[in-house]
Amino acid sequence: MNGQIRKLVAGLLVLYVLLFAALNFTQVVRKDALNEDPKNNRQTIRDFNRPRGEIVTADGVVVAQSVASVGDDQYKYQRTYPSGDLFSGVTGYYTYAFGSTQLERTQSDVLMGDTPSQKVQSVFGGSVNTGKVQLTLRADVQQAAADALGTHEGSVVVMDPTTGAIIAMVSYPRYDANAVATHDTKQAEDVLNFLGAYPGKPLLNNAYQENYMPGSSFKIITTGIALEDGVATLDRTWPNETEWVPPQTNDPIQNYSGHVCGGAMAEVFYRSCNIPFAQLASELGPEKMSNGVRAWGIGEKVPIDLPGAASSSFCGNVSPCDASFFTRQLPLLAIGGFGQGNTLMVPLQMCMVASTVANGGRMMKPYVVDATLDHGGKVLQRSSPTVWKTPIGAGTAATLNTLMVGVVNKGTGKPMQLANGVQAAAKTGTAQLNATGQPQRSHAWIVGFAPAAAPRYAIAVMLKGTTDEISAGTGGRLAGPIAKQVLDFLFVSEQQ
């Protein structure tokens, strides 16, 4: 009998240990997964009856906050976005039935006061210690960028090239997070379904979550690789010609609109001839060109502190993107040298490319969160500038700086000549999307920085080729004035 009792006790003990382990696994290991499960609304109900902190711009504008619910609302708080659609691509939304996105998701613990340090303070302070997220973005510059972009489908990014701090990042079309954050589940669902089907993907922040053919703005990268490898120098010259036939094909590559183009390095850069850059990519060859673009971070997701970042690509959707892809496709390698073919770039990364030149060859990690703070204003965490890549040396960066100044002063970037004598540096791009004989379709780009001698701001403007107006123009003529308007605003605001 005693033996049976011992076996029973042992069995019960084993079951107790298993139960204890299962409970701890559920409560600790699977806590986050269960809380995020859309079928589990208990945590959500509790959260919507707790205060949630603010998201605030660098110039003190509140862009996300919780206010007391009114009427017969079953929840104590309603999340609101006072700037409407202006910052929704960064803040995201916080909803009862459809979860959260963007900073509302990644910074939720800070905003709810659920970080370990905030919980400790809440215990001793006797109240919920909600946090605040302080952005690097400025509301005045964000508005200036949105005004300049208008209803053109595309995006504008402005950043500090020396730190990686993003000062403005706006895209169009965009959406108003207030329409999604409503406690009316059916209304929120209808809005999300409408936005999900709307052309231009307004629920995505196209500035960093999409990639596009860059056209001649990519020539910065090709030139940087060629200068680093010694294939190109400022003294090199190219003959004036209208077409050139790359290896493995009889189909010639032409300059934009079939123009005759050639000259020294500075001239072919500011005139944006295609043939010299196709030849540079061909001379570098598959291995050096593939390694070169990887050095610029192409093929990796843009390392921003927001979720869902896209990656740029030199091979389109082909994976793996390496030298083997181009070995039997040398015409594609040549075309990629001037940003056509399979080349796709994230607008934010093109701003990072301009920033790299401005910052002496160092590419900084971009970020939108300057700091997180507790309820009393104490800093929980502050972002530190971090070098992500160093694709070129300081000498090559200085050469590219000079070449890009030439684009603004003599070439396709003249529309970006700034007010009050501020010298800008830039590279334009007109990415032709249509095949030969089809109606013209092209994206318009300009990327650059200012002042050229001591850069403080880098910018990228991309306009999608979804209309006849954009497709009939060029990057300099269409994107240039937008960049100028934003940069002029920045320098004027500094004087006020």
Secondary structure, DSSP 8 states (H G I E B T S, - for coil): -HHHHHHHHHHHHHHHHHHHHHHHIIIIITHHHHHH-TT--HHHHHHTTS----EE-TTS-EEEEEEE--TT-SSSEEEE-TTTTSSHHHH--B-SSS-B-HHHHHTHHHHHT-SHHHHHHHHHHSS----EEEES--HHHHHHHHHHHTTSSEEEEEE-TTT-BEEEEEEES---HHHHS-S-HHHHHHHHHHHHHSTT-TTS-HHHH--B--GGGGHHHHHHHHHHHTS--TT-EEEEESEE--TT-S--EE-GGG--EEEEHHHHHHTT-SHHHHHHHHHHHHHHHHHHHHHTTTTSB---SSSS--B-BSSTT-SS-SHHHHHT-HHHHHHHTTT-TT-BB-HHHHHHHHHHHHTTT-EE--BSEEEEE-TTS-EEEE----EEE--S-HHHHHHHHHHHHHHHHHSTTGGG--GGG---EEEEEEEE-S-TTS---EEEEEEEEESSSS--EEEEEEE-S-SHHHHTS-IIIIIHHHHHHHHHHHHHHHH-
